[in-house]
């Protein structure tokens, strides 16, 4: 029996080694509070991009020291705590992190869960008949009234801030109001990419902020090229318009006769003649 256990462990270790050879990127994600059904759904969604594998931390601790030639891989041992799932992929680590974020789903809260964001209970009709629900709502700071046979919430009410622990009383109320304030899914703790170790905070990108920064950089570069007179595919039309306007003004001020300015020259001469005539009449 002991021999079978050792052989099975040895087989699993070799499988892990094969995965490390086959894929460029390895991520470690927290399995805490991820249900089996959700995990199966995630595996289907990510099948084209990543291979997900639940591996005992003790097995990874046996494998990692054998990869001393891989820079910084020993740093991963600091993340081998708790219940983990390992992701193997050949895609950009930031793309992998974004895929996991997009695959998260909203769920009904249970006592002890952490609010994924500020929990705001909106004002309006709850659709619930008067009864114990009134005292339950009042107990978590939600003011109510009875109208047309239903319980109404008087105003938008913040019942928990992002990161706060949800109490059993609040969880029950949110469930009755059909509010799902908890995100369920995988969160990467760390990613190893060819010697580069990226932690959860480093993998978190604000895409809107990044898009805004790119837009601002583009605007600055565009304005700089215009003021420097440096032609590019993006600014050539505006440079030609500016050049035409400046050439036109130069010809007009120097009274140079060209077909493009003759009308403006006649108009300018006529205006100056009127001004001169009015002065002589005085």
C-alpha positions in Angstrom: 0.0 0.0 0.0 2.8 2.4 0.9 4.5 1.6 -2.4 1.4 2.5 -4.3 1.1 5.8 -2.5 4.7 6.6 -3.3 4.3 5.6 -7.0 1.1 7.8 -7.3 2.9 10.7 -5.8 5.9 10.3 -8.1 3.5 10.1 -11.1 1.8 13.4 -10.0 5.1 15.1 -9.6 6.1 14.1 -13.1 2.8 15.4 -14.4 3.5 18.8 -12.7 6.9 18.9 -14.3 5.5 18.2 -17.7 3.0 21.1 -17.2 5.8 23.5 -16.3 7.7 22.5 -19.4 4.6 22.8 -21.6 3.4 26.2 -20.5 5.3 29.5 -20.2 3.1 31.0 -17.4 2.0 29.5 -14.1 -0.5 31.2 -11.8 -1.6 30.4 -8.3 -5.2 31.3 -7.4 -7.1 31.2 -4.2 -9.9 28.5 -4.1 -11.4 29.8 -0.9 -15.2 29.8 -1.1 -15.2 28.7 -4.8 -17.8 26.1 -5.3 -17.2 22.9 -7.3 -19.9 23.8 -9.8 -18.3 27.2 -10.4 -14.9 25.7 -10.8 -16.2 23.3 -13.5 -17.8 26.2 -15.3 -14.5 28.2 -15.1 -12.6 25.3 -16.6 -14.9 25.2 -19.6 -14.7 29.0 -20.1 -10.9 29.1 -19.9 -10.3 25.8 -21.7 -8.9 27.6 -24.8 -6.6 29.8 -22.8 -5.5 28.0 -19.7 -5.2 24.6 -18.0 -6.6 24.6 -14.5 -5.3 22.0 -12.0 -5.9 21.5 -8.3 -2.5 20.4 -6.8 -1.6 19.9 -3.2 0.8 22.5 -1.9 3.0 19.7 -0.6 3.5 18.4 -4.1 4.5 21.8 -5.5 6.9 22.3 -2.6 8.6 19.1 -3.8 8.7 20.2 -7.5 9.9 23.8 -7.1 13.3 23.1 -5.7 14.1 21.0 -8.7 13.7 24.1 -10.9 16.6 26.0 -9.5 17.6 27.0 -13.0 14.4 29.0 -13.3 15.1 32.5 -11.9 13.0 33.5 -8.8 10.8 30.4 -8.9 11.6 29.7 -5.3 9.6 32.8 -4.4 6.4 30.9 -5.2 6.8 28.8 -2.1 5.6 31.8 -0.1 2.2 31.6 -1.8 1.7 27.9 -1.1 -0.8 28.4 1.7 -4.4 27.6 2.0 -6.5 26.0 -0.7 -5.1 26.7 -4.2 -5.6 26.0 -7.8 -2.8 26.3 -10.3 -3.3 27.7 -13.8 -0.9 26.9 -16.7 -1.1 29.1 -19.8 0.8 30.5 -22.8 -0.8 33.9 -22.7 0.2 37.2 -21.2 -0.2 37.2 -17.4 -2.3 40.3 -17.4 -4.7 38.8 -19.9 -5.0 35.8 -17.7 -5.8 38.0 -14.7 -8.4 39.9 -16.8 -10.0 36.7 -18.0 -10.4 35.5 -14.4 -11.9 38.9 -13.3 -14.4 38.8 -16.2 -15.4 35.3 -15.3 -16.5 36.2 -11.7 -20.2 36.1 -10.9 -22.4 37.9 -8.4 -23.8 35.7 -5.6 -26.1 36.0 -2.6 -24.2 36.8 0.6 -23.6 34.5 3.5 -22.6 35.5 7.0 -18.9 36.2 7.1 -18.6 37.0 3.4 -16.7 40.2 2.3 -18.5 42.9 0.4 -17.0 43.1 -3.1 -18.1 46.8 -3.3 -20.2 49.3 -1.4 -23.6 47.7 -0.8 -26.4 50.2 -1.5 -30.0 49.2 -0.9 -32.1 51.4 -3.3 -35.2 53.2 -2.3 -38.5 51.9 -3.7 -41.0 49.1 -3.4 -39.5 45.8 -2.1 -42.5 43.8 -3.3 -42.7 42.2 0.1 -45.8 42.3 2.3 -45.7 43.8 5.8 -44.5 41.6 8.5 -41.2 40.6 10.2 -39.3 42.0 7.2 -40.0 45.6 8.6 -38.1 45.0 11.8 -35.4 43.1 9.9 -34.8 46.1 7.6 -34.9 48.5 10.5 -32.3 46.4 12.3 -29.7 47.0 9.6 -30.5 50.7 9.3 -33.0 50.7 6.5 -36.0 53.1 7.0 -39.3 51.8 5.7 -42.9 52.6 5.2 -46.0 50.7 4.1 -47.7 51.7 0.9 -50.3 50.0 -1.2 -49.9 46.8 0.8 -46.1 46.6 0.3 -43.0 47.5 2.3 -41.2 50.4 0.7 -37.7 51.6 1.4 -37.7 55.4 2.1 -34.2 56.3 0.7 -31.1 54.8 -0.8 -29.2 53.3 2.1 -25.5 52.2 2.4 -25.5 49.1 4.5 -21.9 48.0 4.1 -18.7 49.4 2.6 -16.4 47.6 0.3 -14.2 45.1 2.2 -16.5 44.9 5.3 -17.6 41.6 6.7 -21.3 40.9 6.1 -23.2 39.9 9.2 -25.8 37.1 9.4 -28.6 39.6 9.9 -27.5 41.7 6.9 -27.0 38.6 4.7 -30.6 37.5 5.4 -32.0 40.9 4.5 -30.0 41.2 1.3 -31.2 37.7 0.3 -34.8 38.7 0.7 -34.2 41.8 -1.3 -32.5 39.7 -4.1 -29.3 41.7 -3.8 -26.2 39.8 -4.7 -23.2 41.7 -3.2 -20.5 39.0 -3.3 -18.2 38.1 -6.2 -17.4 34.5 -6.6 -14.5 33.3 -8.8 -10.8 32.8 -8.9 -8.4 35.6 -7.8 -4.7 35.2 -8.8 -2.4 35.4 -5.9 0.8 35.3 -8.0 1.9 34.5 -11.5 5.3 33.2 -12.6 6.4 34.2 -16.1 9.9 33.2 -17.3 11.6 34.4 -14.1 9.2 37.3 -13.5 7.0 37.0 -10.3 3.9 39.2 -10.4 1.7 39.5 -7.3 -2.0 40.2 -7.2 -1.6 44.0 -6.8 0.8 44.1 -9.8 -1.6 42.2 -12.0 -4.6 44.5 -11.3 -4.9 47.0 -14.1 -7.4 49.8 -14.3 -8.1 49.6 -18.0 -10.2 52.8 -18.1 -7.3 54.7 -16.5 -4.9 53.1 -18.8 -7.1 54.0 -21.8 -7.3 57.6 -20.6 -3.5 57.8 -20.2 -3.0 56.6 -23.7 -5.5 59.2 -25.0 -3.7 62.0 -23.2 -0.3 60.8 -24.4 -1.7 60.8 -28.0 -3.1 64.3 -27.7 0.2 65.6 -26.3 2.2 63.9 -29.1 -0.2 65.2 -31.8 0.1 68.8 -30.5 3.9 68.5 -30.3 4.1 67.3 -33.9 1.9 70.2 -35.0 3.9 72.9 -33.3 7.2 71.4 -34.5 5.9 71.1 -38.0 6.8 67.4 -38.1 4.6 65.6 -40.7 2.9 62.3 -39.8 0.0 60.4 -41.3 -2.2 61.7 -38.5 -1.4 65.4 -38.7 -0.6 66.0 -42.4 -4.1 67.3 -43.2 -4.0 69.8 -40.4 -0.4 70.8 -41.2 -1.4 71.5 -44.9 -4.4 73.6 -43.7 -2.1 75.6 -41.4 0.5 76.1 -44.1 -2.2 77.2 -46.5 -3.7 79.7 -44.0 -0.3 81.2 -43.2 0.7 81.5 -46.9 -2.6 83.1 -47.6 -2.1 85.7 -44.8 1.4 86.4 -45.9 0.4 87.0 -49.5 -2.4 89.2 -48.3 -0.3 91.3 -45.9 2.5 91.7 -48.6 -0.1 92.5 -51.3 1.2 89.7 -53.5 -1.1 89.1 -56.4 -2.1 85.4 -56.7 -5.4 83.9 -58.0 -6.0 82.5 -54.4 -5.9 86.0 -52.8 -7.1 88.4 -55.4 -10.6 88.5 -54.1 -9.4 89.3 -50.5 -6.9 91.8 -51.9 -9.7 93.7 -53.7 -11.9 93.5 -50.6 -8.9 94.8 -48.4 -8.3 97.7 -50.9 -11.9 98.6 -51.0 -12.1 98.7 -47.2 -9.0 100.8 -46.9 -10.4 103.2 -49.6 -13.6 103.6 -47.7 -11.7 104.4 -44.5 -9.4 106.9 -46.3 -12.4 108.5 -48.0 -14.2 109.0 -44.7 -11.1 110.7 -43.2 -10.9 113.2 -46.2 -14.6 114.0 -45.9 -14.0 115.0 -42.3 
